[in-house]
Amino acid sequence: MDNALSAPAATAPAMIAPADDTPPTFVQRLNGLPLRSKLTMGAGLAALAGAVLAITLWSAQGDYRPLFTGLSDKDGGAVIGQLAALQVPYKHEAGGTILVPAGQVYELRMKLAAQGLPKGGSGNTVGFELLDKSSIGQTQFNERLNFQRALEGELTRTITAMSDVADARVHLAMPQQNGFFREQQKPSASVMLTLRGGRTLDRAQIAGIVHLVSSSVPELHPKAVSVLDQTGALLSQTGADPATGLDGQQLQYKQQIEASYNKRIFELLEPVVGRDNLRATVTADVDFSQTEATAEEYRPNQGPNTQAAVRGSTTSESTNANAAPPTGVPGAATNQPPVPATAPINGASAPLQAAQGGAGTSSSRRDQTTNYELDKTVRVTRGAVGNVKRLNAAIVVNHRAVTDAKGKTTQQPVPADEVARLTELVKEAMGFNAERGDSVKVISAPFIVEKTEPADAPFWKQPWLLDIARSAIVPLAFVAIALIAVFGMIRPAIKAATAPPPAEDKPESVDEVVDDAELLPGADGMPRLEAPLHNDKLDRARAMARENPVAVANIVRDWMDGQAA
């Protein structure tokens, strides 16, 4: 065997070209890979690019915002058709909600508004533009009907401009006026509102709608305006409730009073009896009647010695004087001035005297009236509206849990003396007044607590975990595909194309590759061969050389014989 190997060994240096010391580039190593490795690497790169693109598109279109909510089927179909024509991705949810990418919401709203979408229930409503078209031969009835339609349309447009109102219908009853004043009928109005999902109107908004309609129609009283929602519930409470006799505001005020007293009781007793061990209810009888009384009181004089204030004094004095009538024989002597009368002497008869004037009469009258000031008090009393006439409170306290020495827990009623103390506390908290008929009742009774067994659902079936999984399953799937493509297809190909760094500066010889104690003859004159690229092939070659060195030597000899030939 030594002779066989020695002969070709002399000519081996001339036949085998020395190995190039320049290492191959990465591209050359990739080109030197098997076709199967190249295909695997290409498929991995394609899968990675697809996963990255899918993640990018999903993250860009994942944030959807509502474009319109509460759309009818007709409007929703028109909007979806227009979105499909614009090639915009969308999602449709229950309740007439259409979702689009967040970055296109406002742009799409303006584009759809330019096309009159969504029309809504009032999209075809006409206003005063109806009066622009007048036909020849139009009757007075048609003119009045067109005016009523135009007024209803304008009111509908104004009401639907509110953010909480999706649609509205306005019906006006405007009777024809006649010449008889006693037979005049007042107009009335009804408003039907369709509110958006989850929205409600407060009392101020409802009052605003009523005022708007009543102010738009001449001689329309606000009480003649009815406002309803889409469920048929009357929103404008103009009169009293027939069940309670109270209107909406009075009923709300009564409920507020009861809730206030109930809150006081809970805040006072809960720290004493414990949370969830107390139930209380308060009923308030509130007087909403309006009363007004006027009274005048006159106070007499203080006393006889008290000088009263003089209000006014009036004095009236009159004198009447009458002249005496003439007496005697009428004639010339009558015109003479009267003479003193003389008495006859010795009873002789007196001579005839001329007529004289009789004695005159006079009278005088004096009246004096004095008015004194009297004390006067005028009281006008107006009864307050919403006075509490009576309060009734009922409180139930749960039995107490008592644990004996053996550790057994039993429910025992609250002692009577403690119930009495709790009653006094409640009376003080609510301002108990026995004169107006208030009543407070506190009892102790066991509460029936329904036992709710916890759900035995495993951790992976919890709703919150399922929601997280649904939202994260798509990105996680894309990430998993990317990882499989990188570590399962691309990385092995790159690792195979990357040569391991040489352990020494000089390349290994055949004897080093064989890794055997016996050196091959003529090894000094043979060129050194380059080490294999793959460690697994080198390991198999070394193992074969250890187990069957003769076979390895024959293989090398056959290589040399073939090259020499």
For each residue, the residues with C-beta under 8 A, 3 or more apart:
1: 4 5 553
2: 5 6 521
3: 6 7
4: 1 7 8 557
5: 1 2 8 9 520 521 522 553 557 560
6: 2 3 9 10 521 522
7: 3 4 10 11
8: 4 5 11 12 557 560 561 564
9: 5 6 12 521 522 525 526 560
10: 6 7 522 525
11: 7 8 14 15 564
12: 8 9 15 16 522 525 526 527 560
13: 16 525 526 527
14: 11
15: 11 12 563 564
16: 12 13 526 527 563
17: 527
18: 527
19: 507 527 528 529 530
20:
21:
22:
23: 499
24: 28 29 32 499
25: 28 29
26: 29 30 497 498
27: 30 31
28: 24 25 31 32
29: 24 25 26 32 33 497 498 499
30: 26 27 33 38 493 497
31: 27 28
32: 24 28 29 497
33: 29 30 37 38 41 493 496 497
34: 37 38
35: 38 39
36: 39 40
37: 33 34 40 41 492 493 496
38: 30 33 34 35 41 42 493
39: 35 36 42 43
40: 36 37 43 44 489 492 493
41: 33 37 38 44 45 489 490 493 494
42: 38 39 45 46
43: 39 40 46 47 485 489
44: 40 41 47 48 485 486 488 489 490 493
45: 41 42 48 49 485 490
46: 42 43 49 50
47: 43 44 50 51 481 482 484 485 489
48: 44 45 51 52 482 485 486 490
49: 45 46 52 53
50: 46 47 53 54 481
51: 47 48 54 55 478 479 481 482 485
52: 48 49 55 56 482
53: 49 50 56 57
54: 50 51 57 58 478
55: 51 52 58 59 475 478 479 482
56: 52 53 59 60
57: 53 54 60 61
58: 54 55 61 62 474 475 478
59: 55 56 62 475
60: 56 57 101
61: 57 58 64 89 101
62: 58 59
63: 101 102
64: 61 91 99 100 101 102
65: 99 100 101 102 105
66: 69 97 98 99 105
67: 79 90 98 99 100 105 108 109
68: 71 75 76 79 96 97 98 118
69: 66 95 96 97 196 197
70: 95 96 97 166 196 197
71: 68 75 76 79 96 97 98 118
72: 75 76 96 120 121
73: 76 77 96
74: 77 78 119
75: 68 71 72 78 79 96 117 118 119 120 123
76: 68 71 72 73 79 80 92 96 98 118
77: 73 74 80 81
78: 74 75 81 82 117 118 119
79: 67 68 71 75 76 82 83 98 112 117 118
80: 76 77 83 84 90 92 98
81: 77 78 84 85
82: 78 79 85 86 112 115 117
83: 79 80 86 88 90 98 100 108
84: 80 81 87 88
85: 81 82
86: 82 83 108 111
87: 84
88: 83 84 100 101 104 108
89: 61 100 101
90: 67 80 83 98 99 100
91: 64 98 99 100
92: 76 80 97 98 99
93: 97 98 99
94: 97
95: 69 70 197
96: 68 69 70 71 72 73 75 76
97: 66 68 69 70 71 92 93 94
98: 66 67 68 71 76 79 80 83 90 91 92 93
99: 64 65 66 67 90 91 92 93
100: 64 65 67 83 88 89 90 91 104 105 108
101: 60 61 63 64 65 88 89 104 105
102: 63 64 65 105
103:
104: 88 100 101 107 108
105: 65 66 67 100 101 102 108 109
106: 109 110
107: 104 110 111
108: 67 83 86 88 100 104 105 111 112
109: 67 105 106 112 113
110: 106 107 113 114
111: 86 107 108 114 115
112: 79 82 108 109 115 117 118
113: 109 110 116 117
114: 110 111
115: 82 111 112
116: 113 119 123
117: 75 78 79 82 112 113
118: 68 71 75 76 78 79 112 123
119: 74 75 78 116 123 124
120: 72 75 123 160 166 167
121: 72 166 167 168 169 194
122: 125 153 156 157 160 167 168
123: 75 116 118 119 120
124: 119
125: 122 153 156 157
126: 129 130 149 150 153
127: 130 150 153 154 157
128: 131 132 150 153 154
129: 126 132 150
130: 126 127 133 146 149 150 153
131: 128 134 146 147 150
132: 128 129
133: 130
134: 131 138
135: 138
136:
137:
138: 134 135 142 143
139: 142 143
140: 143 144
141: 144 145
142: 138 139 145 146
143: 138 139 140 146 147
144: 140 141 147 148 174 176
145: 141 142 148 149
146: 130 131 142 143 149 150
147: 131 143 144 150 151
148: 144 145 151 152 172 174
149: 126 130 145 146 152 153
150: 126 127 128 129 130 131 146 147 153 154
151: 147 148 154 155 172 216 217
152: 148 149 155 156 170 171 172
153: 122 125 126 127 128 130 149 150 156 157
154: 127 128 150 151 157 158 216
155: 151 152 158 159 170 191 212 213 216
156: 122 125 152 153 159 160 168 169 170
157: 122 125 127 153 154 160 161
158: 154 155 161 212
159: 155 156 162 165 168 170 191 193 209 212
160: 120 122 156 157 165 166 167 168
161: 157 158 165
162: 159 165 205
163: 196
164: 195 196 199 200 201 205
165: 159 160 161 162 168 193 194 195 196 201
166: 70 120 121 160 194 195 196
167: 120 121 122 160 193 194
168: 121 122 156 159 160 165 191 192 193 194
169: 121 156 191 192
170: 152 155 156 159 189 190 191 192 213
171: 152 189 190 191 192
172: 148 151 152 187 188 189 217
173: 187 188 189 190
174: 144 148 187 217
175: 185 186 187
176: 144
177: 184
178: 183 184
179:
180: 183 184
181: 184
182:
183: 178 180
184: 177 178 180 181
185: 175
186: 175 219 220 221 224
187: 172 173 174 175 217 218 219 220 224
188: 172 173 220 224 225 226
189: 170 171 172 173 213 214 217 220 224 225 226
190: 170 171 173 225 226 228
191: 155 159 168 169 170 171 209 213 225 226 227 228
192: 168 169 170 171 228 229 230
193: 159 165 167 168 201 209 227 228 229 230 235
194: 121 165 166 167 168 229 230
195: 164 165 166 199 200 201 229 230
196: 69 70 163 164 165 166 199
197: 69 70 95
198:
199: 164 195 196
200: 164 195
201: 164 165 193 195 205 206 209 235
202: 205 206
203: 206 207 248 249
204: 207 208
205: 162 164 201 202 208 209
206: 201 202 203 209 210 227 235 236
207: 203 204 210 211 236
208: 204 205 211 212
209: 159 191 193 201 205 206 212 213 227 236
210: 206 207 213 214 222 225 227 236
211: 207 208 214 215 222
212: 155 158 159 208 209 215 216
213: 155 170 189 191 209 210 216 217 220 225
214: 189 210 211 217 220 221 222 224 225
215: 211 212
216: 151 154 155 212 213 220
217: 151 172 174 187 189 213 214 220
218: 187
219: 186 187
220: 186 187 188 189 213 214 216 217 224 225
221: 186 214 224 225
222: 210 211 214 225 238
223: 238 239
224: 186 187 188 189 214 220 221
225: 188 189 190 191 210 213 214 220 221 222 236
226: 188 189 190 191 234 236 238
227: 191 193 206 209 210 234 235 236
228: 190 191 192 193 232 233 234 235
229: 192 193 194 195 232 233 235
230: 192 193 194 195
231:
232: 228 229
233: 228 229
234: 226 227 228 237
235: 193 201 206 227 228 229
236: 206 207 209 210 225 226 227
237: 234 241 247 248
238: 222 223 226 247
239: 223 247
240: 244 245 246 247 250
241: 237 244 245 246 247 248 251
242: 245
243:
244: 240 241 251
245: 240 241 242
246: 240 241 250 251 254 288
247: 237 238 239 240 241 250 251
248: 203 237 241 251 252
249: 203 252 253
250: 240 246 247 253 254 286 288 386
251: 241 244 246 247 248 254 255
252: 248 249 255 256
253: 249 250 256 257 286 386
254: 246 250 251 257 258 284 286
255: 251 252 258 259
256: 252 253 259 260
257: 253 254 260 261 284 286 388
258: 254 255 261 262 281 282 283 284
259: 255 256 262 263
260: 256 257 263 264
261: 257 258 264 265 282 284 391 393 429 430
262: 258 259 265 266 280 281 282
263: 259 260 266 267
264: 260 261 267 268 429 430
265: 261 262 268 269 280 282 393 395 426 429 430
266: 262 263 269 270 278 280
267: 263 264 270
268: 264 265 271 272 425 426 429
269: 265 266 272 273 278 280 395 397 422 425 426
270: 266 267 273 274 275 277 278
271: 268
272: 268 269 422
273: 269 270 277 278 397 398 414 422
274: 270 277 278 398
275: 270
276: 398
277: 270 273 274 397 398 447
278: 266 269 270 273 274 395 396 397 398
279: 395 396 447
280: 262 265 266 269 393 394 395 396
281: 258 262 393 394
282: 258 261 262 265 391 392 393 430
283: 258 391 392 393
284: 254 257 258 261 388 390 391
285: 388 389 390 391 392
286: 250 253 254 257 386 387 388 389
287: 386 387 388 389
288: 246 250 385 386
289: 383 385
290: 382 383 385
291: 381 382 383
292: 380 381 382 383
293: 379 380 381
294: 378 379 380 381
295: 377 378 379 381
296: 376 377 378 379
297: 376 377 378 379
298: 374 375 376 377
299: 374 375 376 377
300: 374 375
301: 304 306 308 372
302: 306
303: 306
304: 301
305:
306: 301 302 303
307:
308: 301 372 373
309: 372 373
310: 313 370 371 372 373
311: 371 372 373
312: 370 371
313: 310 368 369 370 371
314: 367 368 369 370
315: 366 367 368 369
316: 365 366 367 368 369
317: 364 365 366 367
318: 364 365 366
319: 362 363 364 365
320: 362 363 364
321: 360 361 362
322: 360 361 362
323: 357 360
324: 357 358 359 360 361
325: 357 358
326: 330 334 355 356 357 358
327: 355 356 357 358
328: 333 334 353 354 355 356
329: 333 334 352 353 354 355
330: 326 334 355
331: 334 354 355
332: 335 336 354
333: 328 329 336 353 354 355
334: 326 328 329 330 331 354 355
335: 332
336: 332 333 339 354
337:
338: 356 357
339: 336 353
340:
341:
342: 350
343: 350
344: 347 348 349 350
345: 348
346:
347: 344
348: 344 345
349: 344
350: 342 343 344 353
351:
352: 329
353: 328 329 333 339 350 356
354: 328 329 331 332 333 334 336
355: 326 327 328 329 330 331 333 334
356: 326 327 328 338 353
357: 323 324 325 326 327 338
358: 324 325 326 327
359: 324
360: 321 322 323 324
361: 321 322 324
362: 319 320 321 322
363: 319 320
364: 317 318 319 320
365: 316 317 318 319
366: 315 316 317 318
367: 314 315 316 317
368: 313 314 315 316
369: 313 314 315 316
370: 310 312 313 314
371: 310 311 312 313
372: 301 308 309 310 311
373: 308 309 310 311
374: 298 299 300
375: 298 299 300
376: 296 297 298 299
377: 295 296 297 298 299
378: 294 295 296 297
379: 293 294 295 296 297
380: 292 293 294
381: 291 292 293 294 295
382: 290 291 292
383: 289 290 291 292 387
384: 387
385: 288 289 290
386: 250 253 286 287 288
387: 286 287 383 384
388: 257 284 285 286 287 391 436
389: 285 286 287 436 437
390: 284 285 436 437 438
391: 261 282 283 284 285 388 430 431 432 433 438 439
392: 282 283 285 438 439 440
393: 261 265 280 281 282 283 426 430 439 440 441
394: 280 281 441
395: 265 269 278 279 280 422 426 440 441 442 443
396: 278 279 280 442 443 444 445
397: 269 273 277 278 414 419 422 442 443 444 445
398: 273 274 276 277 278 444 445 446 447
399: 411 412 413 414 444 445 446 447
400: 411 412 413 414
401: 409 410 411
402: 409 410 411 412
403: 407 408 409 410
404: 407 408 410
405:
406:
407: 403 404
408: 403 404
409: 401 402 403
410: 401 402 403 404
411: 399 400 401 402 446
412: 399 400 402
413: 399 400 444 445
414: 273 397 399 400 418 419 422 444
415: 418 419
416: 419 420
417: 420 421
418: 414 415 421 422
419: 397 414 415 416 422 423 442 443 444
420: 416 417 423 424
421: 417 418 424 425
422: 269 272 273 395 397 414 418 419 425 426 442
423: 419 420 426 427 440 442
424: 420 421 427 428
425: 268 269 421 422 428 429
426: 265 268 269 393 395 422 423 429 430 432 440 442
427: 423 424 430 432 438 440
428: 424 425 431 432
429: 261 264 265 268 425 426
430: 261 264 265 282 391 393 426 427 438 440
431: 391 428
432: 391 426 427 428 438 440
433: 391 436 438
434: 437 438
435:
436: 388 389 390 433
437: 389 390 434
438: 390 391 392 427 430 432 433 434
439: 391 392 393
440: 392 393 395 423 426 427 430 432
441: 393 394 395
442: 395 396 397 419 422 423 426
443: 395 396 397 419
444: 396 397 398 399 413 414 419
445: 396 397 398 399 413
446: 398 399 411
447: 277 279 398 399
448:
449:
450:
451:
452:
453:
454:
455:
456:
457: 461 462
458: 461 462
459: 462 465
460: 465
461: 457 458 465 466
462: 457 458 459 465 466
463: 466 467
464: 467 468
465: 459 460 461 462 468 469
466: 461 462 463 469 470
467: 463 464 470 471
468: 464 465 471 472
469: 465 466 472 473
470: 466 467 473
471: 467 468
472: 468 469 475 476
473: 469 470 476 477
474: 58 477 478
475: 55 58 59 472 478 479
476: 472 473 479 480
477: 473 474 480 481
478: 51 54 55 58 474 475 481 482
479: 51 55 475 476 482 483
480: 476 477 483 484
481: 47 50 51 477 478 484 485
482: 47 48 51 52 55 478 479 485 486
483: 479 480 486 487
484: 47 480 481 487 488 489
485: 43 44 45 47 48 51 481 482 488 489 490
486: 44 48 482 483 489 490 491
487: 483 484 490 491
488: 44 484 485 491 492
489: 40 41 43 44 47 484 485 486 492 493
490: 41 44 45 48 485 486 487 493 494
491: 486 487 488 494 495
492: 37 40 488 489 495 496
493: 30 33 37 38 40 41 44 489 490 496 497
494: 41 490 491 497 498
495: 491 492 498
496: 33 37 492 493 534
497: 26 29 30 32 33 493 494
498: 26 29 494 495
499: 23 24 29 533
500: 535
501:
502: 505 507 531
503:
504: 508
505: 502
506: 528
507: 19 502 528 529 530 531
508: 504 512 513 528 529 531
509: 512 513 523 526 528 529
510: 513 514 520 523 526 528 529 556
511: 514 516 519 520 523
512: 508 509 515
513: 508 509 510 529 531 532 538 541 542 545
514: 510 511 520 541 542 545 549 552
515: 512 542 545 546
516: 511 545 546 549
517:
518: 549
519: 511 523
520: 5 510 511 514 523 526 553 556
521: 2 5 6 9
522: 5 6 9 10 12 525 526
523: 509 510 511 519 520 526
524:
525: 9 10 12 13 522
526: 9 12 13 16 509 510 520 522 523
527: 12 13 16 17 18 19
528: 19 506 507 508 509 510
529: 19 507 508 509 510 513
530: 19 507
531: 502 507 508 513 538
532: 513 535 537 538 541
533: 499 537
534: 496 537 538
535: 500 532 538 539
536: 539 540
537: 532 533 534 540 541
538: 513 531 532 534 535 541 542
539: 535 536 542 543
540: 536 537 543 544
541: 513 514 532 537 538 544 545
542: 513 514 515 538 539 545 546
543: 539 540 546 547
544: 540 541 547 548 551 552
545: 513 514 515 516 541 542 548 549 552
546: 515 516 542 543 549
547: 543 544
548: 544 545 551 552
549: 514 516 518 545 546 552 553
550: 553 554
551: 544 548 554 555
552: 514 544 545 548 549 555 556
553: 1 5 520 549 550 556 557
554: 550 551 557 558
555: 551 552 558 559
556: 510 520 552 553 559 560
557: 4 5 8 553 554 560 561
558: 554 555 561 562
559: 555 556 562 563
560: 5 8 9 12 556 557 563 564
561: 8 557 558 564 565
562: 558 559 565
563: 15 16 559 560
564: 8 11 15 560 561
565: 561 562
